[in-house]
Amino acid sequence: MMKLGKAIGAALVLSVLFAVLPACQKQEGPAEHAGKEVDKAVEKAGQQIEKAGDRIQDAAKGDKK
């Protein structure tokens, strides 16, 4: 009987932890959101620059895409 009580108590504690922990997650602020947007823009610009470099190399070789 004692084991059953401990098991129920442990299950109760774990269920409370699983319910409470997501609420502790830090919310994204405006500066963090802006930083992520800047990261995306820089990544996209880098990809475009890489494509342009490939086209320049292909044009120098006489290839066309």
N, C-alpha and C positions, 0 to 999 in steps of 0.2 A: 504494500500500500504506500510505503514511503517513497519508493522509486517512482510510482505513478505521479505522486505530488510534485516531486522534483522535475520530472519530465514535463509536466504541464506548466510548471513555473518557468522552466527554461524556454519552452515554446512561447510562452506569453512574453517573456523578456525579448526574445528574438523578434517576434512579430512587432513589438513596439519599436525596437531599433530600426527594423526595415521600414516602418511607417514614418519615423521621425528623420532619419538620415537624409532622404532626398530634400527635405525642407531646409536643410542646412547648406545646400549648395549655393555658392556665391553667384549672385545675378550679374550679368554682363552690364557694365556701365557704358556710357556714351563714348568715352575715350577708347575703351577696349574694342567696341564695335567699329569706331572710326579706324583704328589700327588694323583691324582685320580687313576692312574695305581697302585700305592703302596696300596691304599685302597682296590682295587679289589683283588690284590695278597694276602693281609692279610686276607680278607674275605674268599677267596678260601682255604687258608691254614687252617683257623679255621674250616671250614666245613670238611676238610679232617681229621683233628685231632679229631673232634667230631665223625666221622664215625669210626676211628680207636679205639676210646674209647668204642664205642658201641660194636664193634667186640670183644674187649678184655673182656668186661663184659659178652657177650654171650658165649665166650669160657670158661670163669670161671664158668658159670652156666651149661656148657655142651651142649648148643645149637649151631647149625651150621647154617650159612646163605649162 
